Structure formats: C-alpha cells, structure tokens
Amino acid sequence: MFRDTCRRPRAALPAQAAPPPGPGIPAIRAIGLRKGYPGIEAVRGIDLTVGQGELFGFLGPNGCGKTTTIAMLCTLARPSEGLIEIAGYDTMADPGAVRRQLGLVFQESTLDGDLTARENLRFHADLYGLPRAMVPARIAEMLDLAGLTDRRDSLVRTFSGGMRRRLEIARGLLHRPRVLFLDEPTLGLDPEARARVWGHLHEVRERETLTVFLTTHYLDEAEQCDRIAIVSEGRVVAQGTPGELKSVIGADRVVLRTGDDPAAARDLRERFGLDPVGGPDGVTVTAEDGARLAPRLCAGLDVPVYAVTVIRPSLDDVFLHHTGHRIRDDPAPGPPALTAPTGGRG
Ligand SMILES: Nc1ncnc2c1ncn2[C@@H]1O[C@H](COP(=O)(O)OP(=O)(O)OP(=O)(O)O)[C@@H](O)[C@H]1O
C-alpha cells in the first residue's frame, strides 16, 4: 500500500503525450535500486528490466518492498542508491519527462466521490495539462473503454467497487502513458468485478501501446503476466515467465487411480523405470511432462486405470519456494489439474 513516501504528483504535468521510446529501449530499467528508512532497509539492491508492451507482475509477501520500489520507479520517492530509466528517461535527471510516460493506479481510491465520472476525468485532464481541444473526445473514449458511458454523469460515490477501479484505470490512461503502474488493481473486488477489470485491461492493451507493471496477491492474475519478478526482503529472488518459474521448481505429478495399486507400482518401476509413491489418492509418479506421460501409462499398465490426474506446479508453489509464504495468507486455490477418466486396460 502506498504510504506517505508515495504521493500523487502535485505539479501540473506536461501537456503532450511523450514520444515513443526507440525500439529496444526498455520501458523500465532499474539498476542497483536501494531505499532505506530509519532502522530498515526496505529495498536492498533491485535490478529490473521490463520490455515495451510487457505485462509484468511484481510479487512478494507483505512488507517486502514492492510499494517502495514502485514509488521510486514513479518518481514519488527518491532512491538511496541506484539508477532508474523509464522509456529511456532518467527519473532523477528528468522527472518531468518520466511522469509524462506514467499512468498510476494506487490501491486506495483517489477519485472524488462528489464528482461525476466525467468530472473526475476532466479534473485529471486539467492536472496533466491535456490540450483542451482533445479532452472531450479522449474522455468519451476512456469512458467507453471502461464500460461507463451510460454512467458518465453519475456521482462516483454511487459506483460499485469494480466500476471505481475501471474508472481509475481509465483515468490513469487518459494522458496516453507508456507505462501503467497498477498496485493491487482488484483488491477486495468480487470475482465478477475482478473479471470485468481484467477484461477492461486486456482491451486497453489491445488498443493502446502500453507496458503494465502490476502488483497482485491473486494467483490467477499473476498467471496472466508475461513475466514476473518475485521479491523477498527487498531483493528480487526469482524472475521469468510463469512457465519458466514453475519449471525451475519441479516436475509434474501424475496420480493414477487403479484397480490394483501395488501391481501398478511394480509395473511403473519395472517397465517405465519410474519411482512410484503410494497414497490414499492412488499411485503417484513425477515427470517432466506429465501430460505426455499420462496416456502412455494408461496404455502400458496391465491393471485397470480408473482415473489419471496431472498436477502441475503452481505459481503459489513457486512463491512458497522462494519466499517461504503462500501468495495469499488465506488458503489459495489448488493448482490447475487435468483429470481424465479412463477405462485403462484389463
Ligand atoms: N515511510 C516509511 N517509513 C518507514 N518505513 C517504511 C516506510 N514505508 C515503508 N516502510 C517499511 O519498508 C518496508 C517495505 O514496505 P513496502 O510498503 O514497500 O512493502 P510492500 O511489499 O509494498 O508491502 P504490502 O504488500 O503490505 O503493501 C516495510 O517494512 C515497511 O514498514
């Protein structure tokens, strides 16, 4: 959550959309980023490179330094050490040019409930100094994108949580930023509202050339990221695509429910060279590619196979492996499982 280190910029911001960064220039580049507060080193040497157009997830347990890092990337807090470039602009040397590149959506709503949706957007357009002639059309475009055109003249305090989030994202995009920072964009929303916010985000990414830097504690949101960095105690401890991160921590598990588990275990050992483990759910083997192995096992065992389940390592397993915590403190949903009933042989 953003605290006092992290305030919205007060000064009016530049009028023109920033020119696009040249090809090959990262949307975000941070080198050796550190930030200390009295008695605590919140960020302890973070390196990050985020490419143009990426949906980048920044995950970590509470208090690991995510918000402090975002505050520095957004020019809202000064690093104790390190270099940051946003679309090639140095945050320290050229903060104005950097802010022109940024859209910010914080955990806590900064909408004015006593203004309408349209008035909130107009206020933001004035704050960012958008050319007056383009404001009505851009506001209409953003309201349309947020699915709020028919509520444009309603007071924001009458909006649901999901509508507010969509309006906040629309507002963050009004001045055509190159990089959108989203701090827990769907926190506290019900599943339907979360799905709509994500639908909105995907549509935005199709329409606008945009890099999204996202923090989330939701597993399904992390799964949608192109790449993820996992932070623990102020450092990046793992980085990669969701698939890469999962493949590093281990293999798939294939669980077989059979008519004769001891015989199946013997077959698995002798014919397939596997190392089966028995349990209440059946016989389990591990494999690099469980989905490919499962049909071979079904076809090759002499005992009847009633069901086969392939369990892949989840991002939650990855998170636990690197940080010692689950992504959420409350029980997370289990990993996606492919269960195929089968007649087997015999
Ligand atoms: N202004 C501040 N003064 C002193 N300590 C701070 C300040 N802001 C953050 N901290 C401390 O720095 C550490 C990192 O905080 P930060 O808010 O960056 O973590 P976070 O990963 O964003 O946590 P959360 O997921 O709970 O929002 C924490 O120990 C926090 O208490």
The ligand as a MOL file (V3000), in Angstrom:
LIG
                    3D

  0  0  0     0  0            999 V3000
M  V30 BEGIN CTAB
M  V30 COUNTS 31 33 0 0 0
M  V30 BEGIN ATOM
M  V30 1 N 7.7140 5.8580 5.0760 0
M  V30 2 C 8.2210 4.8030 5.6640 0
M  V30 3 N 8.9230 4.9410 6.7980 0
M  V30 4 C 9.4700 3.8790 7.4150 0
M  V30 5 N 9.3610 2.6030 6.9810 0
M  V30 6 C 8.6590 2.4040 5.8610 0
M  V30 7 C 8.0490 3.4830 5.1440 0
M  V30 8 N 7.4390 2.9680 4.0440 0
M  V30 9 C 7.6470 1.6290 4.0890 0
M  V30 10 N 8.3740 1.3010 5.1730 0
M  V30 11 C 8.8120 -0.0480 5.5330 0
M  V30 12 O 9.5460 -0.6060 4.4380 0
M  V30 13 C 9.2570 -1.9900 4.2990 0
M  V30 14 C 8.7060 -2.2240 2.8970 0
M  V30 15 O 7.4260 -1.6010 2.7940 0
M  V30 16 P 6.5700 -1.6000 1.4410 0
M  V30 17 O 5.3400 -0.8010 1.7050 0
M  V30 18 O 7.4330 -1.1900 0.3290 0
M  V30 19 O 6.2080 -3.1440 1.2890 0
M  V30 20 P 5.1420 -3.8550 0.3430 0
M  V30 21 O 5.8450 -5.0200 -0.2300 0
M  V30 22 O 4.5570 -2.8870 -0.5990 0
M  V30 23 O 4.0250 -4.3200 1.3800 0
M  V30 24 P 2.4140 -4.5230 1.1470 0
M  V30 25 O 2.2710 -5.7420 0.2510 0
M  V30 26 O 1.9550 -4.8180 2.5380 0
M  V30 27 O 1.8370 -3.2760 0.5680 0
M  V30 28 C 8.2500 -2.3440 5.3920 0
M  V30 29 O 8.9810 -2.8760 6.4640 0
M  V30 30 C 7.6520 -1.0130 5.7660 0
M  V30 31 O 7.2280 -0.9910 7.0980 0
M  V30 END ATOM
M  V30 BEGIN BOND
M  V30 1 1 1 2
M  V30 2 1 2 3
M  V30 3 2 2 7
M  V30 4 2 3 4
M  V30 5 1 4 5
M  V30 6 2 5 6
M  V30 7 1 6 7
M  V30 8 1 6 10
M  V30 9 1 7 8
M  V30 10 2 8 9
M  V30 11 1 9 10
M  V30 12 1 10 11
M  V30 13 1 11 12
M  V30 14 1 11 30
M  V30 15 1 12 13
M  V30 16 1 13 14
M  V30 17 1 13 28
M  V30 18 1 14 15
M  V30 19 1 15 16
M  V30 20 2 16 17
M  V30 21 1 16 18
M  V30 22 1 16 19
M  V30 23 1 19 20
M  V30 24 2 20 21
M  V30 25 1 20 22
M  V30 26 1 20 23
M  V30 27 1 23 24
M  V30 28 2 24 25
M  V30 29 1 24 26
M  V30 30 1 24 27
M  V30 31 1 28 29
M  V30 32 1 28 30
M  V30 33 1 30 31
M  V30 END BOND
M  V30 END CTAB
M  END
